[in-house]
Structures are given as C-alpha cells and as structure tokens.
Amino acid sequence: MIQKIFTYLIAALTLCFGMSTTISAQPTDWPTRPVTMVVPFPPGGPTDLIARVIAKQLSDQLGQTFVVDNKGGANGNIGGQAVASSKADGYTVLYNTSSLALSPSLYKELSYSPQKDLIPVTTTAVVPLVLVINPKLPVNTIQEFVAYAKKNPGKLAYASSGNGNITHLGAFLLNQATGIDAVHVPYRGSAPAMIDLVGGQVQYDTNTLNDSVQFIRDNRVKALAVTSATRSPVLPDVPTVAETVVPGFEMGAWQGIVVPTGTDPAIVKKLNAEVLKALKTPSVLKQLEEQGAQVLGSSPEEYKVYFESEVKRFAKVVKEAGVTLN
C-alpha cells in the first residue's frame, strides 16, 4: 500500500514538474535567445538607420540581442519572402516599410502574400520625403520650380530609388498634382540617385528626408519642400507641399514591424508593448528626430487597418503611374 502511494506521489510530482516546465516555456517568456530583425534594404540606408536604433533599444530592454540582418533587393521583397517563410516563433521579424503595401500592386507575381503570410505588430515611424533639386536649376522656391517645369515640359529628369519605390511614386503624385511633365530615371537605391542629382545628370528627386539632410546641409542639393502634413523640425525653414502648391498633399515612407503568420498572439502582444516602450525612450526619440523621422506606434489591430488602407491607396497610384514589375 505504501509502495502504491509512493508511486502515485512520484507520478503526481512528475506531472507537476512537467507542467511547470511547460509553463516556463510559454510565449510570455519570449525571447530566450537572440532575435533576428530582417531589414529588406542595404546597410546604411534610411530604413536601416532607424531599424538599428530600435533594435538596440529592444536588446537593452529585453536582455536578448536583436540582430539586424540586411536582405536587400526587389523593393524589399527578398527580405519579406525570407521572413514570411521562416518559423513563426517570434525569433525572426521583419522591419518593413511602405514598400510592403506597394508590392501586391507592383508585382505581377509574388512568391508570398504580404497580407496573408505576415501579421502586423506595430507601426514605428514615418520619414517624410523632401523635394530636392540640383542647385544649378534657376529656381529658389517650389512655386518657381513648378512654373519652370511647366514651361519646359519633358526637359527635366527626376531620380528615384527604383521603379515603384516610394520615392518614385511620391514624385509621380507631385508631378500629377501640379501638372509637371518630366522624365523618370530609376536608380538602384538612393545613394546613386543622389550622386547623379549632385552631378546634374538629373534635376530633382523626392528622396527620404533622413537620406537627404546631409546633402542639403552641405549645399550639394537645394531643398524646396517636404511632403509631410507639417514642417519638419529638421528643416524648419523648408515649407510643405501642402502649404505651397497642393493643399492636402501628404506622402511619407512609413515603417513598421511584422512577423510570420501563425506567431503566437502572446508574443505579438509582448513585442508590440516593447516596441511602443522603445519608441518613448528619450534616446530613441532623439535619434529618430535627428533623422527627420516622426514617431508613430500602434496596436496590431490599428496597424492591420492602416496597412489594408495603404494597399488600396497604392493600388490606385500604381495603376495611374502605369508601373508593373516582374
């Protein structure tokens, strides 16, 4: 009898130990090892700069390293595909940009679905675009620029970071709204585009603010307007497009974090809370503001609604621009 009681006791203790082991491995303990944050653009670019600030802060908060892994190419889709096909365990996340909402309309065939294979965690920041011109162009304001461009239809060329990139569509919408007829010259990234703008091979660009500010401060290019709803603290003397030539005009390269579909909701909730906490940290706020980025932050549900609205918005813009990619 005593032996049976002892056997039952051991079994009960074993069951309890097993339960405690299971509980200790619950998603709320995430992360217990390094997390890979995939940035689908090259190192040193406008997206990478902000992602690294946030990754470092998350590492400090959670006690596990957030390793930035740059997987550039195809307007962010190489990195997007890599994350979409990765294990949904919270250890591979995508630091995405607005390009993710462009892809369903831009590409005839995608090897993954941004809407089905990835789930939103939170928005992080938005970087306004800035209209910059070669200093030799004989204009000093955006009003003068629009008038000059309209007097010289088809003679000006504008750069972008690639066909279908937000910098391309930003310029397209500006041209459309102001009646400008100009030639689009796509580049493989913002760096070569800015080099040719400085050299005079192209006359203007609507580049991201954080990627342009040093060129502006060095007087290598001239800033005429920003595309945010209000002026940027980084360039307080530069007006907005909305207050000058196109009322209501607003465009920006927004960013966020998504994870593979199937990721445990508890992990999504915790990651969301930690990112929102990071975005309120004084050091993060300072670094992002220095880059001209405006801090966002949202719930997963809010991000989902916003993302879907952007997919619809850009579908119309892409159609009007007549851009399709293989």
N, C-alpha and C positions, 0 to 999 in steps of 0.2 A: 504493500500500500504506500509506504513511504517512498519507495522507488518510483511508483507511478506519479505521485505528487511532485517529486523532484523532476521527473521527465517533463511533466506539464509546465512546471515553473521555468525550466530551461527553454522549452518551446515558446512560452509567453515572452520571456526576456529576449529571445532571438527575434521574435516578431516585432517587439518594441524597438529593438536596435535597428532592424531593417527599416521600420517606419521612420526612425529618426534620421537614418542615412538618406532616405528618400526626401525627407523634408529639407535636409541640409543642401540638397542638390536642386531645390526649387528655383525657378527663374528669378525670384526676388534676390537671390544671392549673386546674380549676374552683375559684373563679369568676374570670373575667377581666373582668367588668363587674358593675354593681350587681345585687343580688338583691332581688326583691320578696317581702316576707313579708306575706301576706294575713291580717289578723285579722278574723274574721267577726262582730265586735261593735263597738259605737261606741267612739270615743276616750275615754280616762279611766276605762273600766270595769275590773273586776277582771282580766279576761283581757288587755286591752290593756296594763295596767300591767306585768305580768310579761313579756309579749312584747317590750316595748320595752327592758327590761333585757337580755334575751337577745340581741335584735337588735343593740344597741350593742356588746355584748361580741364577737359574731361579726364585726362590722365591724372592730373593733380587731384581732382575731386573723387575719383573712383579708385585710385591706387593701382590701376592697371594701365599699361601703355596703350594708347590709341595710335597705331602705326599707320601713317599716311602712305598709301600705295597708288602712285600715279599710273593710270592706264588710259592714255590719251588716244584719240582717233575717232573718226566718223561722228563728229559733233557730239561726243560724249557717249556714243552707243557701245563702244567696245567695253568701257568700264561698266555701263549699265547692264549689258548682257552678262558680264562676269559675275556681278552681284546677284542678278536675277536667277542665275543657275547655281549659285552657291548654297550651302546648307543653311536652312532657316533657323539658326541657333543663336542669333544675336552677336556673332563674332565676326561677321562681315557686313558692313553697312556702306551705303552709297551716299557720298556728299554730292548731291545733284544740283543742277542749275535749271533755268527755264528751258534749256535745250531739250530736257526730258519731255516737256509738253509739246515741243515742236515736232519731235520725231514721228509720231503717228501720222502726221500730215505730210511731212517732208519725204519720207522714205516709202517707196512702192512696196518693199518687203523688209520687214524687221524680223530678226531671229528671236525676238522676245516681245512681250507686250508691257510697256511701262505701266499701264493701268491694271493689268491682271497679275503680273508677275512680281510687282513691287507694291509695298504698302507704305503710306506716309507716316512719318514720325513727327516732324515739325518743320516749319519754315525757320530760317536763321537770319538772313539779311538780304537786302536788295542794294545793288550798286547801280546808280544812275548812269545813263550814257551821257556823253558830252560831245557836242559838235565842235570838232577841231579842224582848223584849216592850215594850209601852208602859209606862212607869214607873207609870202610874196603876192598872195592874192590881194587885189586892191580894195579890200573891204575891212571895216572895223566892227561892224555890228551884224547881228543875224538879219536884221531888216535889209541892210545893204547887201548882204550875201544873197538873200532870196532874190532881190531885184537884179543883181548882177547875173545870177544863174539863169534867170528867166529871159534876160537879154541875150544870153549865149547858150541856147538850147543844144544839148548834145555835145557841148565842147568841154564840160567839166567831167572829171572822173572821180568816183568815190571808192575808197577802200573798205574792206570788211575782213573779218577774221575767218571768212569762209562762206560758201553758198548756204543760205538758210540759217546762218548764225544770227543771234540776236542783234549783232552789230549791223548785219545786212538788212534785216527786217526793220530795224529802227530807222535806218537811213531811207529805206523804201517808203515807210509810212510818212516820214518827214517830207520827202520829195512829193509824195502823192498829195499830202495836205496843203502844200504850198505851191504846187504846180510846176515843180522843177523837173526838167528832163536831163538826166545825166547818165554816164556810163558806169556800170558796176564792175569793179575789179576785185575779185575774191582772192584772199591770200590763205596760206596755211598757218593761221594763227595771227594774233595781234602784233607780235614783235616785227615780223617782216612788213606788215601793213604800215606800222608807224615809221619804220625806216624809210619806206618809199614816200610816205607823206612828207617827211622832213626833207627828202631829196627832191621833191617836186614831181615825181612820176605820177602821183595822184594829187588832187587838190583838197579833198576833205574826207572826213571819216566821222562816224558816230561811234566812238570807242567807249569802253567802260571807263569810268572816272578814275578808279584806282590804278588802272593801267596807263592813264594819260597824264596824271597830275605832275609827274616829274618833268615830262616833256614840256608841259605848259609853264612850269616854274623856271625852266631853263631857257624859255623863249624860243624853243625849237619849233613849236606849233602855237597857234593862237586859238584860245577858247572863245566861242561865241555864245553858246547856250547849253544848259543842262536839260535833261529830259524828265527830271523828277517834278513832282507837283509843286514843290517849294525849292528855294535856292539851297545849294549845298554849303554847309559851314566851311568846307574845304576851299571853296571858291565863292565867297560871299558876294563878290562884285560881278559875277557872271550871272546874267538873268536866266530864267527858264524859257523854254519854247512856249509854254502856255501863257506867260505874261507878255510875250512879244508878238509872235506871228500866228500861233494856232491855239486859241483858248481851249483849255481842257486836255491838251496833249500831255500824255504821261507814258513813259516807257522805261523799263529798267531790267537789269539782269538779276532776277531773284534767285535765291539759293535755299536749299533745304536738305533734309536727311530722310532717306527712305531705306527700307530693309526688305529682304525677300518675303514674299507672301508665305504665310504659314508660321512666321515668327510668333512666339508666344506673346499674347497681349500684355502679360505682366512685364515682359522685357521691353516691349514698345512703350508702355506707360513709364517705366523707370528711366529709359533713355530719354524720353520726352522731358521728364522732370529735370534730369541732369543737364540737358542742353539749355532749357529755359533758365536754370540756375546759372549756367556758364555765361549766358548772354547778358545777365545782370551784373556780372563781376566787373568792378571798375577797370581792371587791367584789360579785359577783353573789350569793353566799351571804348576805351581809349584807343586801342589798336585798330579797331574797326572804323571808328570815326576818323582816324588819321588817314585811312584809305578811302574815305568818302562813302563808306557803306552805312546804310541805315538799318539798325537792328529791327528784326521782326519778332518771330516767336509765335507759336500757335499750338493748339491741341491737334492730335492726329486727325480728328474729325473735321476741324476747320481747314486743315491743310488739304484733306481729300476734296472738300467742296471747292476750294480755291484752285487746286490742280485741275479738276474737271472743267472749271470755267475757263482756265487758261488754254486747255486743249481745244475747246470750242472756239475761243478767241483767235488763236493762232491758225486754226484750220482755215478760217476766213482770210487771214492775212496771207498765208502761204498760197492759197488759191489765187488771190488777187496779184501776188507777185509772180505767179507762174513758175514757181520753183519746185522741182521734184528731183530726188536723188535716188540712186540705185543702192 
